[in-house]
Amino acid sequence: MTETKLELGNRKDVDCGIFDLYVNNVLDSSEYDDYIAVLEEVYREITLTQPIKKGLNTIELRVNGKNVASSNYAINLGGTSLQ
């Protein structure tokens, strides 16, 4: 089995929350805090722990809270890619 990498491009900002990453309804990784005081473009390369199977797969970013300094729970996703 080879590694699958998920590439996420998004923006951190003052209104962003904390999210967990699920693959096919199974928690893959957690606690991605996108709060930052000044807007910033970010790029993440995440090595998935859950397998991607041939056919239909579901990848979810589920909000699980927010930084105490954040004004909201937003996720500003700009793009994704699987490698």
Secondary structure, DSSP 4 states (H G I P E B T S, - for coil): ----EEEEEEEEBTTB-EEEEEETTEEEEEEEE-B-SS-EEEEEEEE-SSPPPSS---EEEEEEE--TT-SS-B-EEEEEEE-
